Amino acid sequence: MSGQVYPNGGFTSVTICTPGTLTCNTIGGILIDTGSSGLRVLASALPSLPVLTDGKGNAVSECAQFVDQSYLWGNVAVADVRIAGEVASSISIQAIADPTNFTIPSDCTSGGAGIDHDSQLALGANGILGVGLEPQDCGIACDPTSGAAAPAPVYYVCAANACNPAFVLVPQQVTHPAVFFPKDNNGIALQFSPLSGAATTLSGSLTFGIGTQTNNTMGNATIFTLGPTNQFTTNVFTTGQSLTASIDSGLSGIFFPDGGLPICPSPRSSLFCPTSPTAITAVNVGTNSAQSMVNFTVDNADNLFSGNPTDAAFSTLAGPSGAACTGGSQDCSFAWGLPFFYGRTVFTAISGQGVPSTAPPAPWWAYTIGFVPQ
């Protein structure tokens, strides 16, 4: 992708076809993201696809917002999606930056404060494959049967350069592709080689299904069940904080509040720059009281990048999610980004999908140290 070095990004390829045909494009550089659901691809990379429309023939567009304050805007298209030998037929995906002749609504751009990632240069990828905990990216909040007076600001119908939020039936929403697979449709396993320090590249694998075949068994993985908003808890011994946590392979670092760690100067003010490597100990706790300790190190991001200009994998990259933790605020969050995945096999089980009989109902996430045999 134009020689870009994307720090801590796990990528895969997908094949996208015009529904019911062999007119397909295989697209690499697709970021694997356990923090979202649904496939989003730059429109310029897609074959010709039909667009989802409302009852009046107007195209349905979507605003996808992410925890790093970025957003993606584009029409909802219908495609056959092929990944790792699996096929999801006629599912909704987002065609990023299609069309270009509508003004993006201000509630999508956070009043202009959001970060526009509607290009390959800004996104650093050709798209995002959301393989998170939910089957759709919005769900009942965007469905006309919800009883809500107005739809959530996720899907829009645009006409005469004006875009207004619109209801979209759940089956037509941008969907976790695995849900539409004939088998292996209850979640994923994502695993990477161990890393201590920096490396040019790192090997890994994305496997669909949990306990559905011999290549996706869970072994001795610890399962963490989740609260109503898919949250668990991370207790940080270093700061004495108990934080609402998430598992998010789409983030380049581990993000948490720590007023004692120096923040890098611009343009890396989203990352930590301690004077020396700093050891952190944390414990993850599920709503089922499952616990697991994690030890990791935070290093100086400026030094990491300047000292390793051709490397793309960094096990010690981290940043702030707020200098202090005040009750109920966004600052009280802990996000386990891609460095957490190094040397582990991480499972995410999709809400509402069947899981192995020995496991609790989904959604949940789980992990084990090392590779589960494939």
Steps between C-alpha positions, in 0.01 A plus 500: 500500500725771361790399725316587820614341825188436709600442864334200664240417240380144431400466134324246282357471148137466397337418169191707421267404217196642330220289655441170323784549250869428456575870455733538796788707635747360752606783726796491737589739778175449693544581870366235742299671774346317798364835621234533228270288284465506124713531187596846370703540183610798293249535217785544251611139566156338457341338196164633385254438785131578549428766762250454783207741454202617701140461386534806276807388310745716695837349588562416865828637637675428827719679750735265687666663803793352690649540848799696367255776392531408132209435267422337164220613270358317200208321339380159612560252218399135459770243422608138518799488737760223498760468777724204585288255304173624655222674304239750620244560225321828433600681818516874566843660508608864511650650184730765649493843329212419267353731393716811532233759418319514836597710798567264790258573788648690795390233750722256308801733505436599866445856388822497299710371792512141370784357291403427140643162390320483166817442297775241484757752618297601805378149585835334436312202359266402219223424745401360838369153577296532820499160677377614839241380748178618331334360185421847362660840540185662640230240566156572638576869568494556123212265422150642433348235730690639801221739592746789515368842404805560282779277367850509644733718290672211320311449174388789281298572189643786297319709241563850363830509695314453830541185708263390775521199737293204380378168636644184339374148568750289694550246213595787268751664733876472455564160655784293644568281193535180705132516600410422138743211460327159466733371775775642724262787569519550878822699534869518418843411632779751440857408581847647452855390566661621824693829489728675746605837363469583130488307174459579132203265470330235711315186393145429607176335401127570499280191540120503482286299738549402864484130579345422162799316351827349615689816401303738726477320833551717807746283688550641850392855413355709784151633419399849611126567498382856450268766635207664317726715280745215434734626768724319746737641764873560502659572837832684465729433797736785408234769542247319718227561243211271411411577139230406251684305232472386139693275263583681175749369242434808286693720744876534455579506872374428848306804621429586864509798738828554685589850613851385594604406146621791281308556178692546176517847341304563181450331258502192726299644788275192493788286629720472809866605503646396838869570561563126543298181439227474766357170621123481555302222667125465443233238563207438266173401671187372325146527632536126568786588741759342268835669556835512324809708571677682218849651525606742229753778442447854375787652304569842347305517172726768350806283564326189368411659168824692447716203599307249288393691187420190292325303775122464521453288814564639849412308816555799734284766333238662726317826550263692726123471514496786750742617768253442783205272558182676605188295561307416184717700260672379187826538693405190699572262215768247417540377140710194426631576151708283268812468722286294741438246221871427445577150622135422572197341336199726557141389437195724457159328511218678318186592691204275422704234322531144625819416691659178631288331768775551757493878451252762629263674257667760277620769493827436678868511425776261600871450463784261558876551492662374181344352188203267508599223253364572152 
